[in-house]
Amino acid sequence: MKQEIEIEFKNIVTKEEFDRLRSHFQLTEDQFISQENHYFDTPAFSLKDCGAALRIRSKKDKSVLTLKQPHQEGLLETHEALTNEQAKELRDGSAKIPSTIQQLITDLQVDSHALTYFGTLRTSRAEIPYKNGLLVLDHSFYLGAEDYELEYEVTDANEGAKYFEQLLTELDIKKKPTENKIRRFYKRKYTLMDGE
């Protein structure tokens, strides 16, 4: 198990803004790596109601289970490495959540046995070191939708905010309120459920 505080800034961008970022940083197609986020919650969205999220991220031949919880400086992430077979068993409901993360979920007063697999968000991602942080360009596909996003992961929130604002201004990218991927995924899921 590993824990870390996540401090990041994010902005949804248009395809044209995304292409401008790619060109500015001279990113080629082979610099984009494919990854999948598999999301879990209870049918009543109990984790979401706590401001928490549970996902398995799979890329190449590795999978990691991550619980994200609110923290005063950002989000507290707890990670547990999984084999791809364990990840598949969790998705199909034939395996239990590892005990460390299961206990954290129980501490949130959520029944870990009620967790169910909600679906997958697939992302084509490029990462670039940028001014004491990591700049991330994501093109994501989920539940029949797609979007483009710029993220900036940092260890110093004040410095990160300054550099992120400067980059948006420099490239003439409009700042937009941006929810994280799981919230966008759930919003889409709600929309599809309402249409049923």
C-alpha positions in Angstrom: 0.0 0.0 0.0 1.2 3.5 -0.8 -0.4 6.9 0.1 0.1 10.3 -1.4 -1.5 13.7 -1.6 -2.7 14.7 -5.1 -2.6 18.4 -5.9 -3.6 19.1 -9.5 -5.1 21.8 -11.7 -7.3 20.8 -14.6 -9.1 22.4 -17.5 -11.4 20.9 -20.1 -10.2 22.0 -23.6 -11.6 21.9 -27.0 -10.1 19.7 -29.7 -8.6 22.8 -31.3 -7.0 23.8 -28.0 -5.8 20.3 -27.4 -4.2 20.3 -30.9 -2.6 23.7 -30.0 -1.1 22.2 -26.9 0.2 19.1 -28.8 1.8 21.4 -31.3 3.3 23.8 -28.7 4.9 20.9 -26.8 5.8 19.1 -30.1 4.1 15.8 -29.0 4.0 12.9 -31.4 1.4 10.2 -31.5 3.8 7.6 -30.0 4.2 9.8 -26.9 0.5 9.1 -26.0 0.0 6.0 -23.9 -3.4 4.2 -23.6 -4.8 3.5 -20.1 -8.1 2.5 -18.7 -9.9 3.6 -15.5 -12.5 1.1 -14.2 -14.8 2.7 -11.7 -16.7 1.3 -8.7 -19.3 2.6 -6.3 -22.5 1.3 -4.6 -25.7 1.4 -6.5 -26.6 4.4 -4.3 -23.3 6.2 -5.2 -22.2 6.1 -1.5 -18.6 6.8 -2.2 -19.4 9.7 -4.4 -21.6 11.1 -1.6 -18.6 11.0 0.7 -16.5 12.9 -1.9 -14.5 9.6 -2.4 -13.8 7.5 -5.5 -12.6 4.0 -6.2 -10.9 3.0 -9.4 -8.6 0.4 -11.0 -6.2 2.0 -13.4 -4.8 -0.5 -16.0 -2.0 0.4 -18.4 0.4 -1.9 -20.2 0.7 -4.9 -18.0 0.1 -3.2 -14.7 -3.1 -2.5 -12.6 -3.4 -0.3 -9.5 -6.5 0.0 -7.2 -6.8 3.6 -5.9 -9.1 5.0 -3.3 -9.3 8.8 -3.5 -10.6 10.7 -0.4 -10.9 14.4 0.4 -7.9 16.0 2.2 -7.3 19.6 3.2 -4.5 19.9 0.6 -6.2 18.1 -2.3 -7.0 14.4 -2.4 -5.5 11.6 -0.3 -4.8 8.7 -2.7 -4.3 5.1 -1.3 -2.9 2.7 -3.9 -2.7 -1.1 -4.0 -0.9 -2.9 -6.8 -2.9 -5.7 -8.4 -2.2 -8.3 -11.0 -4.3 -8.0 -14.2 -6.1 -11.2 -13.1 -7.0 -9.6 -9.7 -8.2 -6.5 -11.5 -10.4 -8.6 -13.8 -11.8 -10.6 -10.8 -12.7 -7.3 -9.0 -14.5 -6.1 -12.1 -16.5 -9.3 -12.5 -17.3 -9.4 -8.8 -15.5 -12.6 -8.0 -12.9 -11.1 -5.7 -12.9 -8.9 -2.6 -11.3 -5.4 -2.3 -7.9 -5.8 -0.6 -8.2 -5.4 3.2 -6.3 -2.1 3.6 -8.5 -0.3 1.2 -11.6 -2.2 2.4 -10.9 -0.8 5.9 -10.7 2.8 4.6 -14.0 2.3 2.8 -15.5 0.9 6.0 -14.2 4.0 7.9 -16.2 6.1 5.4 -19.2 4.1 6.6 -19.7 2.6 3.2 -20.4 -1.1 2.8 -17.6 -2.4 0.6 -19.6 -5.6 -0.2 -22.2 -3.4 -2.0 -19.5 -2.0 -4.4 -20.2 -2.7 -8.0 -18.3 -2.1 -11.3 -19.8 0.9 -13.1 -17.8 1.0 -16.3 -14.6 2.0 -18.0 -13.1 5.3 -19.1 -10.3 4.9 -21.7 -7.7 7.6 -22.0 -4.9 8.4 -24.5 -2.4 10.3 -22.3 0.8 12.2 -22.8 2.9 13.4 -19.8 5.5 16.2 -19.9 7.7 17.5 -17.1 6.8 21.2 -16.8 8.1 23.8 -14.3 8.4 21.7 -11.1 5.4 19.6 -12.0 3.9 17.2 -14.5 1.7 18.4 -17.4 -0.8 15.8 -18.7 -2.8 15.9 -21.9 -5.7 13.5 -22.0 -8.2 12.4 -24.7 -10.8 10.3 -22.9 -13.7 8.1 -24.1 -16.5 6.8 -21.9 -20.1 5.7 -22.2 -20.4 7.0 -25.7 -18.8 10.4 -24.9 -15.4 11.8 -25.4 -13.5 14.9 -24.0 -10.1 16.6 -24.0 -8.4 17.7 -20.8 -5.2 19.5 -19.6 -4.0 18.6 -16.1 -1.0 19.9 -14.1 0.1 17.8 -11.2 2.3 19.6 -8.6 3.6 19.5 -5.0 3.1 23.2 -4.3 -0.4 24.5 -4.8 0.4 28.2 -5.0 3.3 27.8 -7.4 1.3 25.3 -9.5 -1.7 27.7 -9.8 0.6 30.5 -11.0 2.3 28.3 -13.7 -1.0 26.8 -14.8 -2.7 30.2 -15.2 0.4 31.5 -17.2 0.3 28.5 -19.6 -3.5 29.0 -20.2 -2.9 32.7 -20.9 0.2 32.1 -23.1 -1.7 29.6 -25.3 -5.0 31.6 -25.3 -6.9 28.7 -23.7 -10.1 29.7 -21.9 -10.3 28.7 -18.2 -13.3 26.5 -17.5 -14.5 24.9 -14.3 -13.6 21.3 -14.7 -14.8 18.2 -12.8 -12.4 15.3 -12.4 -12.8 12.3 -14.7 -14.9 10.2 -12.3 -17.4 13.0 -11.8 -17.7 13.5 -15.6 -18.1 9.7 -15.9 -20.8 9.6 -13.2 -22.6 12.6 -14.7 -22.8 10.7 -18.0 -23.9 7.6 -16.2 -26.7 9.5 -14.5 -27.8 10.9 -17.9 -27.9 7.5 -19.4 -29.8 6.0 -16.4 -32.4 8.8 -16.6 -32.9 7.9 -20.3 -33.7 4.3 -19.5 
